[in-house]
């Protein structure tokens, strides 16, 4: 059974700092790993999808990597901005199973 | 292309009542999944429908049910509401096991 853990649970950084969010999973037979952003009371916005054959994906200031052998994924945010403040969630799919989510990292970027 | 839509956005019900929530997926997406999000439990999978068939089911009581129509729209129903059913209910659509796209959610409050 897939379990996903995100560390840290909360993070506060000054504007402009580069930061890394961590996600670990127990089942290395992961099919896809997806990173989401959630603003308070809102739905989830898909940021990046990494398929099992890929090692990383980039979108703007975001870069996500996937290391199946170590069961880890990281989301790198460059030059953070106050608008990046949100909860970041990672989720994995193994086989024909639904997404399994971590508890998320709540990010605050201070101006 | 229109995103995932969910109706209604907010609902207030009393214990013992039943409720029906609706989700319209992105055009062309045949998979619809439902999740419950609470502060204590995080995001928990309810069920997934693909081409009108339930493909996966989470660990929720039988009071929670769903269905999918031929146009891929989906509904979920909760009968005999309990206070603990208060949550944000999120719907996601995808082509198959690819990138999941979430709607804005329905905020259900049970009094």
HADDOCK unambig.tbl for C-alpha pairs under 7 A between the chains (distance, minus, plus):
assign (segid A and resid 42 and name CA) (segid B and resid 104 and name CA) 5.65 0.50 0.50
assign (segid A and resid 42 and name CA) (segid B and resid 105 and name CA) 6.86 0.50 0.50
assign (segid A and resid 43 and name CA) (segid B and resid 90 and name CA) 6.88 0.50 0.50
assign (segid A and resid 43 and name CA) (segid B and resid 102 and name CA) 6.30 0.50 0.50
assign (segid A and resid 43 and name CA) (segid B and resid 103 and name CA) 5.80 0.50 0.50
assign (segid A and resid 43 and name CA) (segid B and resid 104 and name CA) 4.14 0.50 0.50
assign (segid A and resid 43 and name CA) (segid B and resid 105 and name CA) 5.58 0.50 0.50
assign (segid A and resid 44 and name CA) (segid B and resid 102 and name CA) 5.60 0.50 0.50
assign (segid A and resid 45 and name CA) (segid B and resid 102 and name CA) 6.74 0.50 0.50
assign (segid A and resid 46 and name CA) (segid B and resid 101 and name CA) 6.49 0.50 0.50
assign (segid A and resid 49 and name CA) (segid B and resid 99 and name CA) 6.29 0.50 0.50
assign (segid A and resid 101 and name CA) (segid B and resid 43 and name CA) 6.46 0.50 0.50
assign (segid A and resid 103 and name CA) (segid B and resid 42 and name CA) 5.87 0.50 0.50
